[in-house]
Amino acid sequence: MEIDIDNRVTPKYINELEECEVFVFGSNLPGLHVGGAANVAHNKWGAVWGQGVGLQGQTYAIPTMQGDIETVEPYVNDFIEFAKKHQELIFLVTPIGCGIAGFTPKEIAPLFREATSLDNVYLPRSFWDILN
């Protein structure tokens, strides 16, 4: 079944967040938010230096730098469970793992398949193109 995604695509550039929005980014386990979306999350929306996993400020960190795709999957699953329990929040997922970590959308997008049924999770267009 095809999902109507028109209103659930993460903007390519996120310059501001509404109070209920959460910036979901790829991180490293030590929480050293030096580059890419992690640096933006730290500088703009409260990602905590030294915290590489979970909700912090208006951000949610998903580790992507610790190994292969199988090491990323449990963290994506934890995020999906968190999103299910927090329907009051809108989660804007960036193309996690598809920058510095070196994964492709074809590798990462399938990890988010279960999130496609959650109205409060927005995914990058590149993920939707694979999942839909």
BELPE-V369322 format. One record per backbone hydrogen bond with DSSP energy under -0.5 kcal/mol. NH is the residue of the N-H (numbers start at 0). CO is the residue of the C=O. Records with the same first field share a line. If there is no record, write none. Layout:
# BELPE-V369322
NH = CO, CO
This chain:
# BELPE-V369322
4 = 2
7 = 4
9 = 7, 122
14 = 12
20 = 17
21 = 89
22 = 57
23 = 21, 91
24 = 22, 59
26 = 61
30 = 27
32 = 30
33 = 31
37 = 34
38 = 34, 35
39 = 35
40 = 36
41 = 37
42 = 38
43 = 39
44 = 39, 40
45 = 41
46 = 40
49 = 30
50 = 30, 47
51 = 28, 49
53 = 60
55 = 58
57 = 44
58 = 55
59 = 22
60 = 53
61 = 24
63 = 26
64 = 26
70 = 67
71 = 67, 68
72 = 68
73 = 69
74 = 71
75 = 71
76 = 72
77 = 73
78 = 74
79 = 75
80 = 76
81 = 77
82 = 78
83 = 79
84 = 80
85 = 81, 82
88 = 85
89 = 19
90 = 88, 119
91 = 21, 89
92 = 90, 121
93 = 23
95 = 93
97 = 94
101 = 98
102 = 96
106 = 103
107 = 103
108 = 104
110 = 107
111 = 108
112 = 109
114 = 111
115 = 111, 112
116 = 113
117 = 114
118 = 116
120 = 117
121 = 90, 119
122 = 7
126 = 123
127 = 123
128 = 124
129 = 125, 126
130 = 126
131 = 127
